[in-house]
């Protein structure tokens, strides 16, 4: 099993050209021996690790504003020392525990505390490790079939002296760990699971080091696994779906936390788990018209889940944290984008799609805009603070499956983002609010029409403590004649199968498809 050579790719999928120059296919990763799962496709997680630093130091990138483990532009910090041993103090509580373990408060601390204080002030405390980790190489669990490690993995890791980027991805019932640029070509390790299919995963940027990585993996069975590929230790969470038995659709570490992560499930719920807590059976509240965001808190702070939000009666397909670490953008198959102020436990805005369900979502690096893609074949741009739709982006010929901003081609006024879809195409878009024009035939005085920019009263201050309406503002879909249209600056069929995701790095663009094919394109 090995990576295929770029020249083996179909000629029409080899390279593509944008205004800034030619993007060249550098890596063409496919494992023919593995049976893909077309329902879930392949997702990737990337993390860059500095090996020249001592193992008790942590290197991490900023606040996690840019997803998938990419180094933030001009921001690479060396983090604090991190204890790997349990804290035997009498209280058993570190500063972090005092912030995130109180279930009578919001997930990041007391209401009124800023996200930076609640989510990041405890970076400099040690962590009490409570839960026993199992060795996956010696496990007798029926959940794991086996793990196969590279014969030379110890030598490979010992020889690393600079910064390297690891690629984690799923194909069918297998979870793989590779070097992004194929050094070596063979996987560093791969885990084969017995029945459950990995659907999503995420690497904790806060805790990463040359000797430790925290990875959470969601499964089609509802199970979740914490895994450290460097020690081969693992923990099962939500074992056999004791808390939620529906498939995990997306999973992300909570910004600034070493233990907490959030998972969305196919039953329409968002759940905050703690990797150091045990599970217990859990009953949830049901949303009502008066309070559509049903919140259920754990009965005590000793068991999972920490938090449960019933967002929709249909699947939550994706969610993303805002750069200010206070809001979540969640999209569902009911055709709604929901902006949740999870710090104050309030549904802030609900936006309806033009048609069908939403499938993907992301924030702009500055937090001003939200992108969604969905079954209407459109990418839609939403203005977060102004609470309005900005533009619909037409260019895909089938469902949009992935959207992402390119932070290295964004500035204060101009934005670059990419999208992929089931039409096998990668589209690049350049967006500037000042360059958008109202569509032909638009009239703010037309009966029944909604103004292109919402009136001032709706643009309320989101941090106003007097705002108590948990239902939030509901924004119906506007007609085509009321919304600006944006066209792509580049469109290219880059795979032979429907695409799953697109991700941007400073040096490359990465795409994945449902067959488990991963391509890495070097920038001009």
Steps between C-alpha positions, in 0.01 A plus 500: 500500500651836398432841356455519123714735297349831385571418136275194531198724552271562203641786288182705530536488881875576513529879544280808500555870440363800692575870461804474728656216300506122461424255780708187450403154624768399751352196675238257373405276792282195446496155657334261259504213751263681738126485441359855515168597652320724252246609761758679714792540261840614622573784741846629593664653807843659484741610769849649478746402772839652581743223583790730585325604823523288814223248549362676809423811298189554295489690172160619395345746257311785652135454594409242242327755277607305196383145500659160428829567676649750260760742629349845525666760283789661690381341826689211654543498874694283738265392773548425868642191664244226525486233768440147382452369854185525714476791739486352849400822672233471767246708315561317174393810311720710278405843376369336183283258698348788696401663175364217291368243745218693667187380323295786643683734267564527127756263345775761519423647842276751670271713291650841453857374483661575167578201277868586514499493881287188528642304209864599508594631846564146621757416235769520763361244744575131519231245429381236739484178300227278638406237249704187438627475144513166321777388267349443158775255400401268786126555501256210504207728416267382226477863386857503362605232252873584503758774466783479249802722564787576267793265570736798514277742691738541796790580270286733288381704798844509662653644182261798487681826574275768352133577456294228334134475410301189578195398301223301667213366291232233482423253221215257564563324832864614515661803666846591366796712611741621230758766428333764282778506242567129498807468719473200511247395238356225720258594782653546843208303639148392417219372719242258363166501679268201515160643413482872574608743228704813588303800378693802633802592713697793639845567650541721807735784400541613859655179631701388198868428548767274358413239765123535535196553277134510604266377228126440526324278246124475446334185367187390317395310815501816712819385675787745548864414550780710648831384354867595531686349201839564661426286807227280345280577802125532452172555685148418384235764570124461451575129487233309308300822479417515871450878473406531133481208257462699177801548267748776578492748211769747613742528792727782621706584808362793696731798444745538786413172670719196556211269594175627352376440147169539320332247274192531281276200449262393229202536735545880501696539822821677598676344798801613704708208631798484734759239407591452867146422619309174507167461322158441646150465357351834413149634436454818298254786481293561189484841336177697475382787284569737789846357564624318187853455638439236766794492741563210736778516757666205667363399840849529648849589387635145521350353184450578134342687341587846626238659279229390258327730252211370290543727200267341246278199438716420197871433471757763587731457201781734608592773748782750544628719784528873441846661529386681816434157656151603610270393217423184308368487145309173461333377182235232475308292252188701588644779283596731786821675597492570872731744674526398864647714774607200705669720757162647596302189401288680242389435146589826331397469134337246271546533124311292245655354186371574153423130460574176683740431782837652584803272490803711601594824676800715594589846635717763338833551682380836637163363610298741286353244260367146500503272195253218446461242226208271439256308290398809303840480319586841647764647725338775706676788675344633821602816688523405867479839671257652250276193516434474128570301191775659289513292183426165343787342312399312185733261323453147631288252309419278797494509880775699667685282751784716633586869544811669642659844505857542378646718781821561303304681228268697729542854628277760666289558189554204269440132557592180317317177569461164337220248467465141382199295403358176376561629147872412561590869467716736701388863471694805616320824581617858560264711704487867595191665645569823314514313169159337541205650319133470570330265255306639208140573579568557869268751664486570871148641455363188333207353691601197704870544433762501771761778493842393375645631828287431803373804692708631787283366787580140400874561523499487878808463716560130554670549836219710642412334835145635473427288194323195641320364192630143472299441180720743311424670171361289216599599147293345218659427163502794261408469134764496227417856401582627849849352538828577324655221292872416508679302229815290555843616383608139438318172447667166441411131522782372721383147590317220326255457789277737704710719727481513879715788622745776416766642731755779461856511627759771453679283247223284356133423437367156595190325364335167587230289336256226597725225363772589750720685253704793640681756285749765608544795264801730541429871473651714223 
